[in-house]
Structure formats: C-alpha cells, structure tokens
Amino acid sequence: MKIVSYDSARKDLIGQEVTILRIVTEPESGFDPEVLPMVYVVTAYGETVLCFLDELDPMPEVVPLSLHN
C-alpha cells in the first residue's frame, strides 16, 4: 500500500510504502466524527502517520465493527 496524496506540508510522504496499524472508525479523543474513518499507518522508515482513506492506494476497505458479528 502506498500514500498517493497527503497534506502539502508533507509531500515527502507521497509514494512511500506503508503498513496499516489501525483504522479509526468510531469517534475517540482528538477526532471529529465527520472526518472518520482515518487510518494510522507506519512508513518504511518507522514513522507513524494518520491518513484519510483516499490518500492510500489501494484504498483500505472499512467494515463497521457492528458488522463483524
């Protein structure tokens, strides 16, 4: 998976391979519900970055926890 777009201040992240750490689907401290889901990823250099789904390719599939049962 790669970052395909990102905030203008971090253009250096574009094209980097990343691994998903976790997907935030439920509101928690520091997140407005309107911006969810968001994805914590780690770069090949060990940096943890928070991304919107459309900033990643392929875009991760998000299934709400209520559908896991």
N, C-alpha and C positions, 0 to 999 in steps of 0.2 A: 504494500500500500504506500502511496506517495502523497505528500502535500502538493496540491496543484494551484492553490491560491492562498494568500494569507495577508494579514494586515500590512499596510505599506511600510511600517517601521521594521518589519521582519521579512523582507523579500528574500533573504538568505535561506529561509526555510523551504522555499518553493523547489520542488524536485527531490527533496530528501525522502528517503525511505523511512517509514515509521511503523511502529507496532502499537496496536491498541492496548492501553492499560485498563480503561473502563469507560463506559458510556453513561453519562448523566441523563436520566430520563425523568426523574422526579425532582421537584423543587428541593433545594437544600441551601444552606447558608452561602450567600455570595452569588446566587443565580436567580435571575428573574425568570418566572415560568415561561414568558414569551420567547426566550432565546433557546429553550431546550428543544430537542436534545443537543448536547455537546459531547465531545469526545476528548478524553485525556489520552495522548499518545506520547511515545518516547522515541526520540530520534536515534540514529546510529551512533551519535556522539553522547548519548545518555541524558539529553535534555528532555524534560517533561514539558509538553506544550498542550494547550487547550485549543481545540479546533471546532468549527462548525462542521456539520456533516458534508456540506457541499465543497468544503476545502480539501476533501480527501478523494482519491481515486484508487481503487473503486470505492464508491460511497458505501459505508457500512449499513447493513440492514438493521433497523432498530425494531424490536418487538417489545411492547409494554410488558412489564412484569406480570400484570393481571392475565396475560395470555399464555404464560409459561405453565400454568397448571393443567 
